[in-house]
Each structure stands twice: as structure tokens, then as C-alpha cells.
Amino acid sequence: MDTILSVKDLGISFGGNKVLDSINFEVGEGEVLGIMGPNGAGKTVLLNIISGILKADHGEVIFLGEDIQKAKITERTVKGIGRTFQVPRAFEHMSVYENILASVVYGQKVSEKEAAAKAIEILKLVKLGERANEPAGKLSLINRKRLEIGAALASDPKLLLLDEVAGGLTNAEVAGILDIVRTIKNSGVSIIWIEHIIQTLVDGTDRVMLMAGGRDLLTAPPMEVMNSSIVNEVYMGADEDE
């Protein structure tokens, strides 16, 4: 398996607070890497650095063989990095279809005519085809999550960053999100998935990285991580979310 992303010695501090301290990991082509850890572990900050929202104090982010630390957010999107957020960020006054269409036009730098077919394809993948003409602002939580994933796919990413897309959902809805993630993985897209819901990490990932205190403590197959004594030690001292 070829490596699509390599993170080396990554660190960042806010004031005197060291949020990430020498993070190291790799993601292979077509691999789903889950990230778990207590609130405040630095998980979302890590995604913010990879996607370009934040700049690390030190370390490297190598994507497709290139250090992208100096690349802007838009440049990283064009290179092939897609991103969701914990709180869905749809244009609520626009329809579901218009949200995806705009994301394709912006993410792939194509005309609306060229983007139309791709937008319809994405709507089917995230199971929103029947809601294409509904205002995004009136969607239920599960459908907002689906739309968020669809918007992240609009740039045709090679690496997709998922930040708690299953949070707040019922067991049945979580199963639906797992189906979508599997479909994306099977298309060859690599995924980094932050999640607190254990079911998603066990059933939906190839490996899991455990984070705490801004460090990567263990990276292994899901059940090996879940059964590790380190997990209990980490979660007994959980802090507030970042």
C-alpha cells in the first residue's frame, strides 16, 4: 500500500499550552485511519493543520510526496484534501442540490454545466437524491451530516477528513453513515476519521490511532487498540473538548 499522507514530528502551541507534541503517523492509499482520544486531545486541531486552517509550529505534512505546510487551504483542496466539520456548514437558504453544485464548481474549478452530473452523483452516494430540491436549512441532523460529507466530496478528494460525522445520531443512522464511508473507501479515497462512537471505529476503519495530551500513543488495528490497557488509562483522565 502506497502512502498518501505522512505526518512527521508535528507540534503546535497556543500561548503556553502545547496542544500537539510530536505527532507521527501515515495513511495509505484507500485506507481509513480512525482517530480516538478524550476531549482536548488535539484531534480537531490536527485536522485543522492538515487542511490548512492552522499552521504548525514545527513538523511536516507530506501529501502525495510534497510538504504542503506552506500551501493555502484552497491549494490543499485543489491538491486533493476534502474536509467536514463537527457542526455542518451548509448554505441554509439554498437547496441541497445547489449546495453540492456550488461545492463542485468551487472545488473543481468547473462550470455549472460541467458540475451538474457530478453533483447528482454525489447526492446519490450520500443518499440525498430524493431531497435535492429541499432547503438545506430544513434538513434533519442526519441529512445535514450527509450533506456535509457530500460537500467535502465535491472537490473529488484523494484524502477525506471526517470530524465526528456520526455524533448525535441514532444507531440506525450511524449504520447509514458507515455505509457511506465504506462506499467512499471502496472508490479509492483515503480517510482520516475522528469519532467518539466506538462502533464506527471498530466497523469502519482499518487502523485506529489513540491520542491523548497532544501525542499519538498507539496506532494499531481497531480491536487491538480497544483492548489495550492504555485506552482505559487515557479515558480515566479525560479533559474538556478542544
Phi, psi and omega in degrees: 000124179285149179274129178260329180223135176227122179250125186232124172051042185279132180211148177207143177233146172247107187065234178265005184264113178278107186274317174236137185224096176059060176278133180223127174192167177227155175232129180272165177298129179074011181264147171251114177257115175276147175235124178234162180162160181295161174304135181092004183285343181101015185295309180293324176301320178300313178296324179297325178288315180298321182276349175099003178291323177240154176249127181291153175287327178202163178109180183231145170237101184261113180243120183054040176083003183237135175286116186257015184302329181266357182284142178285167180304312182297323179295320179292324177297314180296324180292336176127030177246120176252157189212136168252168179234158181302319177257115182306141186240060181277158169277101193293334181278351180262158178288166178302313179298315181297325176299312181292318180301313179298322180293322178292314179302314181288316186286328183251359178056051179234169179285164178299322180298316180292328185281340189301312182296320179295320180298317179295320178299316180294318179301321178293318182299317182268010174063043177238013182303322182282350181248016186305324185264002179281146175296134182299330182291347181255007181285151172289170182300314181300320181284332172295321178295317178298318179295322178298317177296317180300318179296323179291332179280347188296335180274006181058056187288153171266337177229125181247128179256115181251123182246094176055050179288347178261357183297132176083006183261160175284168179301319180295321179291323176298319178299323178294321177294320177301320178299317180296315180297320178297319178297318179296315178301316182294342176278356177102001180281135173277149186223136166248123189235109172276130180202147173263342182279113187300323181306318183293323181287322180288315187269342190243003183234160175268322175219159178232136174253124177268125178244147172197142178060028179078014181234153172271116186266328184198133174230121186196175173305149188312307185291331176295322177290313183300326182271000182284143177294339181296326181299312179298319180298318182293313186284345175290340181241035184295141177256184177287159185294154178285000000 
